[in-house]
Each structure stands twice: as C-alpha cells, then as structure tokens.
Amino acid sequence: MRLLTLLLSLVALSFAACAQPTNWNALRQQANGQTVYFNAWGGDPAVNSYLDWVAGEMKQQYGVTVKVVRLADAADAVKRIQSEAAAGRKEKGSVDLLWVNGENFHTLKQAGLLKESWAWELPNWRYVDQKKTVREDFSQPTDGAEAPWGSAQLMLIGNKQPNVEFPRSAADLLTFAKANPGKLSYPRPPDFTGTAFIEQLLIVLTRDSQALRLPPNQATFNQVTAPLWEYLDKLHPLLWREGKTFPSTPARMDRMLADGELLLSVTFNPAHVDNLIDRKQLPKTAEAFGFEQGMLGNVHFVTIPANARSQAGAQVLANFLMSPQAQIRKATPAVWGDATVLDSATLPAPLNEQLDAQKPAHLQAVPYLPEPHAAWVNALEKEWLQRYGAK
C-alpha cells in the first residue's frame, strides 16, 4: 500500500502540475504553515484512519497542519459556528473546514455563514463527475460553497442464506418482516441513517413525489406523508422489540446482525459491507442490496465557514480531498470504501484504472434516488418523534 501510494502521488502531482491557475500558487503559499481545524464525523474507525493519513499527506505535501476535530454530530459544529457569529466573531473562527450534510449546509447557507464561490475554482474540480449532484445539496444550489468529497447511497446489509430472498421493495420488506418478526429494525431518528431510511420509504411510497423537491407545505404535508405513516404503523409491530425502541446507530445494528439478533442492517456506504467482511465482523456471504426501484443517494461535501481562520489552508485541504490520489485511497474498500466523486474518464492511466478497480465486491447496485428538499428532514423527524418517539 505504501509503494502504491507513492506511485499514485507522483503521477497525480505531475498531472496536476498542468493548467494550474496562477492564483492557486499564491493560495498554496499562503496556506503553507497554517493549521486547519477539520471538523468531521468521527464515528467510524475506517474514516478516522483515513483522516489521519490525510493529515500526514497535507503536512508533507503542503506544509499544512490538519487538526481533525472528531464529532459525534456535525450539528455540534454548526451550533459553534452560529454562536460565534452571534457573538460578532467575524474572523478567527474555531472551524476551518466542515464535513457537512445537506440539512446543516442549508442552515448555514441560509444564515450567510459560509464562504461562497470557491469550490469550483479548485484545480481538482475539473476531474469531478458532473453527472452527480455536485452543484446542489438536498435540492439546494451550492453556489460554490461546498467541495464534493464522496458519494453515498442508502443500502441494506444482509447475510445470504439458502432459500432466503432479500426484500427488493417496500412491499417486500413488509412481507419479510411478517415472515421474520422481531428480526428487523432501523436506527432511531434523528440518527442520520435512520432519518434517511424514513426518507427512502417516503420517496417510494408517496403519491406526490414532486412535492419532495420543495419545502414541505403545511397544507399538504399530511397528504404527502400519509402512505409513509400507514406503512410504518404496519411495520413497527413486526420489528425488534415490537418497534417500541430502536437501535441508536447503524454500528449497533451491524453488531446485532453479526450476532444474529437482526437479519438486516442499514448503511449509507455501499462499500461498508466489504469493510465489515475485511475486519471479519461479517462472513463473506454478507451483501449490500437495495430496492429495485432505487435507493436514496447523495454527494457529501466539505464547506468553509465565512469566519474560518485558515481559509487558504482549508481550500488546499478541500482540493487534496478531491485529488485522484486521495479519492483512490478513499474508495479502496480495505481503507474506507467511500465512493468517488471523480469521473475516471477524465484521468490518465493508470489513475483511471486504479479508480475503477475500487468498486465494492459485495454489492448489488441499484439506481440512485435524489434526496428530498433539506427542509423535509426536520419535518419528518418531528412527526416521527411525535408518533413513535415516546414509546
């Protein structure tokens, strides 16, 4: 792996040396010596290990010190940014770069708390796959305020068994639950993956899918979501502990799957099952799969607060995260397995070949379904908690 990393680094550096904008060299010089506080979710060992590697490469290649602030929830960093803004702290903020989801991006952008019009100017933007939703996040235009870092898709994980068919639709899932009472569940919202599972069901069950592209309308919310609640009312009594309580995280579900307590787990990383197999936490018969109609997918981004102390260093870090070197390593299942945002057709050999080789082995690919508007997250979580959270 070390030799491969060196070779990829040399090829990527020589390739990136072409067509660099003049202001990029000035930005790199400004970044040299800066310390970047990168706030990122720290709930997965593979992610944490990858970020440690990123920090080492940034120091070696650019002279930038990366301090990874590992978060249980990105909302904690959002609250810090908001508090600093309320206190009039317009510069020297505590967050330089933030791994952000669409809901939190929408909150910060609407409040004018993000640096805009920078992401599309980064040199590695030219390799980004423009077929992905890299210019919008939760149906909201990014306006160059986010740099795409990876793509993800909600998937179910199960252990293949003779004469057992994985559910490939919402109707199949309900039938599967009836045949296996107490052996299914999903993470309790507002866990990100749990909320995504609710969104997935809403997308495939609602009779007004176009309404999901806009903020929820108070007058029609009940009509749009009625099929979802009817479905969950049928599903919950068949779940683990009769749907009166739910696993706190996907990681907990992974352990329950491994112990045989559950038959399925859920993830927002299609390569996660490969990671679990590599760590010997699941057998080689495990597989990620989804509904034939498609599964909720998105692109995840990094963003820079308007009051970031080290904005030059943050941009250099964001550019490195989009580099072929970093994307190939990140997509490697044994490292993290997070899908790339690059279009391999834009890369020269052997980089394109190396990137294409990092596709998950234990995955049944399904179409991507676009995310609803960001405002649906809070609305769905609030309604879910009112209906089911107090049980």
DRENROTOR-275844 format. One line per 5 residues: their letters; for each residue x negated, y, z negated of C-alpha. Coordinates in steps of 0.02 Angstrom, whole numbers, plus 50000, padded with zeros to 5 digits. Each point is the difference from the previous one (the first is absolute). Layout:
a> X:Y:Z  ... .
This chain:
mrllt> 50000:50000:50000  49857:50120:49960  49917:49972:50170  50168:50019:50089  50032:50162:49907 .
lllsl> 49830:50068:50052  50027:49956:50183  50174:50076:50002  49935:50155:49915  49863:50025:50130 .
valsf> 50121:49975:50146  50132:50112:49922  49876:50138:49962  49930:50000:50177  50176:49997:50073 .
aacaq> 50060:50141:49888  49850:50107:50044  50082:50040:50168  50123:50144:50021  49989:50061:49820 .
ptnwn> 50076:50173:49978  49875:50132:49949  50100:50046:49845  49990:49817:49944  49812:50016:49977 .
alrqq> 50027:50154:49894  50132:49909:49898  49881:49854:49971  49866:50118:49939  50123:50083:49882 .
angqt> 50056:49831:49934  49823:49942:49962  49978:50003:49811  50185:50017:49961  50096:49886:49881 .
vyfna> 50169:49940:50063  50130:49940:49877  50098:49871:50099  50163:49957:49911  50060:49829:50058 .
wggdp> 50109:49858:49940  49891:49883:49899  50114:49852:49976  49911:49872:50111  49824:49929:49979 .
avnsy> 49971:49992:50189  50045:50183:50021  49890:50051:49854  49852:49903:50068  50022:50079:50171 .
ldwva> 50005:50175:49927  49838:49965:49906  49921:49955:50167  50068:50160:50077  49922:50102:49861 .
gemkq> 49831:49920:50032  50008:50032:50187  50053:50181:49976  49853:50032:49886  49876:49916:50118 .
qygvt> 50064:50069:50165  50061:50174:49952  49930:50043:49829  50177:50012:49931  50037:49930:49827 .
vkvvr> 50171:49916:49994  50082:49981:49831  50147:49881:50016  50140:50044:49879  50101:49839:49989 .
ladaa> 50185:50034:49978  50142:49889:49942  50117:50113:50099  49958:50137:50125  50140:50102:49921 .
davkr> 49883:50033:49854  49880:50093:50115  50146:50092:50080  50056:50063:49830  49822:50059:49965 .
iqsea> 49995:50095:50165  50169:50078:49963  49946:50049:49824  49840:50081:50064  50100:50099:50127 .
aagrk> 50124:50057:49868  49853:50058:49893  49933:50104:50145  49850:49888:50032  49981:50037:50186 .
ekgsv> 49827:49925:50016  49886:49877:49909  50142:49876:49981  49972:49830:49920  50053:49901:50156 .
dllwv> 49898:50011:50160  50074:49857:50099  50159:49903:49962  50063:49833:50066  50181:50050:50014 .
ngenf> 50164:49917:50047  50134:50084:50105  50108:50051:49853  49858:50090:49910  49936:50075:50162 .
htlkq> 50172:50074:50031  50003:50073:49823  49830:50083:50016  50025:50061:50178  50169:50077:49963 .
agllk> 49920:50095:49855  49857:50064:50110  49870:49911:49895  49903:49914:50140  49863:50054:50119 .
eswaw> 50069:49991:50177  49933:49990:50179  49840:49905:49960  50031:49814:50030  50018:50011:50189 .
elpnw> 49834:50094:50011  49898:49858:49925  49883:49913:50124  50069:49827:49967  50178:50055:50037 .
ryvdq> 49964:49960:50183  49998:49814:49959  50168:50000:49910  50141:49896:50075  50125:50131:50055 .
kktvr> 50134:49866:50021  50012:49990:49811  50094:50131:49900  49842:50100:49962  50078:50172:50026 .
edfsq> 50145:49974:49882  50023:49925:49828  50172:49943:49939  50074:50090:50152  49911:50161:49949 .
ptdga> 49872:50085:50118  49828:49997:49921  49939:50160:50086  49822:49937:49985  50010:49998:49810 .
eapwg> 49967:49812:49989  49869:49886:50076  50061:49823:50038  49905:49868:49904  50090:49836:50024 .
saqlm> 50163:49922:50052  50111:49887:49898  50157:49898:50014  50114:49924:49872  49986:49810:50007 .
lignk> 50059:49851:49900  49878:49866:49943  50045:49818:49979  49916:49831:49989  50049:49892:50149 .
qpnve> 50084:49838:49949  50073:49856:50101  50181:50026:50052  50003:50177:49928  50035:50144:50120 .
fprsa> 49949:50174:49947  50143:50127:50007  49987:50105:50158  50146:50120:49969  50094:50078:49856 .
adllt> 50136:49870:50021  49870:49861:49997  49926:50073:49840  50169:49993:49914  50024:49821:50057 .
fakan> 49824:49956:49940  50039:50078:49831  50160:49898:49984  49902:49841:50038  49864:50047:49876 .
pgkls> 50081:50093:49854  49880:50087:49882  49851:49982:50117  50005:50169:50088  49978:50180:49945 .
yprpp> 49922:50166:50050  49901:50135:49908  50105:50116:49894  50023:50172:50079  49926:50129:49988 .
dftgt> 49851:49886:50035  49950:50050:50177  50017:49825:50072  50164:49971:49910  50072:50160:50073 .
afieq> 49935:49950:50172  50092:49834:49982  50161:50096:49967  49966:50112:50150  49970:49846:50108 .
llivl> 50168:49928:49954  50086:50167:50029  49922:50016:50174  50061:49830:50057  50170:50006:49912 .
trdsq> 50064:50177:50027  50122:50036:50140  49929:50176:50023  49812:49981:50024  49982:50173:50080 .
alrlp> 50051:50079:49836  49839:49935:49924  49896:50117:50109  50072:50150:49907  50011:50042:49814 .
pnqat> 50144:49912:49912  50165:50090:50021  50096:50009:49838  50164:49979:50093  49947:49841:50092 .
fnqvt> 49872:49921:49883  50124:49874:49930  50059:49951:50174  49823:49976:50067  49941:49899:49850 .
aplwe> 50158:49900:49963  49940:49842:50093  49838:50004:49897  50087:50002:49831  50124:49867:50056 .
yldkl> 49853:49890:50050  49903:50029:49839  50156:49964:49895  50002:49828:50082  49811:49973:49994 .
hpllw> 49958:50053:49822  50093:49862:49905  49898:49874:50102  49831:50077:49957  49873:49964:49864 .
regkt> 50082:50031:49831  50162:50031:50095  49940:50170:50058  50011:50070:49823  49815:50039:50002 .
fpstp> 49870:50012:50138  49811:49974:50015  49908:50163:49969  49879:49989:50147  49963:49898:50157 .
armdr> 49844:49935:49912  50112:49924:49867  50102:49918:50137  49842:49930:50079  49958:49914:49835 .
mladg> 50177:49936:49983  49991:49930:50177  49835:49916:49962  50073:49923:49841  50155:49938:50091 .
ellls> 50114:50114:49900  50052:50086:50162  50008:49937:50179  49963:50168:50081  49898:50155:49964 .
vtfnp> 49998:50167:50089  49860:50112:50062  49971:50156:50103  49840:49929:50073  50021:49865:50135 .
ahvdn> 49824:49935:49964  50028:49988:49812  50040:49815:50013  49829:49971:50081  49920:50089:49853 .
lidrk> 50095:49893:49875  49947:49842:50092  49818:50057:50007  50005:50030:49811  50077:49826:49978 .
qlpkt> 50154:50077:49920  50113:49920:50132  49979:49841:50104  49957:50006:50185  50180:49955:50039 .
aeafg> 50057:50173:49944  50061:50119:50134  50064:50178:50021  50160:50018:50100  50147:50117:50026 .
feqgm> 50170:50022:50078  50010:49968:50187  50086:50168:50021  49845:50082:49927  49929:50062:49835 .
lgnvh> 49972:50173:49931  49830:50065:50054  49902:50159:49979  49833:50086:50012  49917:50054:49840 .
fvtip> 49899:50160:49991  49880:50104:49898  50033:50184:49971  49908:50151:49930  50080:50117:49872 .
anars> 49993:50184:50045  49901:50035:49840  49873:49859:50023  49828:50047:49936  49901:49901:50131 .
qagaq> 50101:50019:50159  49853:49972:50117  49950:49841:49911  50180:49941:50000  50012:50021:50189 .
vlanf> 49837:49907:50027  50065:49860:49889  50167:49994:50094  49905:49992:50164  49892:49856:49936 .
lmspq> 50156:49906:49945  50059:50007:50182  49831:49947:50070  49983:49835:50093  49875:49941:49869 .
aqirk> 50118:50032:49854  50156:49939:50093  49921:49835:50051  49943:49965:49823  50168:50049:49927 .
atpav> 50094:49888:50123  49892:49849:49955  50116:49885:49899  49859:49947:49883  49967:50183:49959 .
wgdat> 50175:50077:49994  50097:49954:50157  50084:50170:50021  50051:50021:50181  49909:50128:50105 .
vldsa> 50067:50165:50067  49878:49998:50145  50032:49948:50179  49866:49870:50037  50013:50043:50186 .
tlpap> 49917:50168:49962  49848:49916:49922  49846:49931:50090  49941:49821:49982  49964:49924:49879 .
lneql> 50105:50113:49888  50162:49963:50092  49968:49814:49989  49958:50010:49815  50159:50097:49965 .
daqkp> 50112:49882:50098  49924:49852:49908  50066:50060:49832  50181:49950:50024  50080:49899:49858 .
ahlqa> 49998:49813:50026  50150:49958:49889  50128:50119:50072  50158:49985:50104  50002:50169:50086 .
vpylp> 50166:50091:50015  50050:50171:50072  49974:50160:49901  50156:50091:49939  49976:50188:49969 .
ephaa> 50019:50069:49825  50152:50104:49951  49981:50185:49963  49898:50030:49841  50152:50066:49905 .
wvnal> 50080:49827:50005  49872:49934:49874  50062:50103:49853  50182:49978:50048  49986:49811:50012 .
ekewl> 49898:49982:49841  50122:50108:49902  50150:49900:50061  49912:49834:49972  49954:50046:49821 .
qryga> 50179:50054:49964  50070:49838:50067  49871:49873:49942  49866:50083:49895  50087:49994:49833 .
k> 50032:49813:50002 .
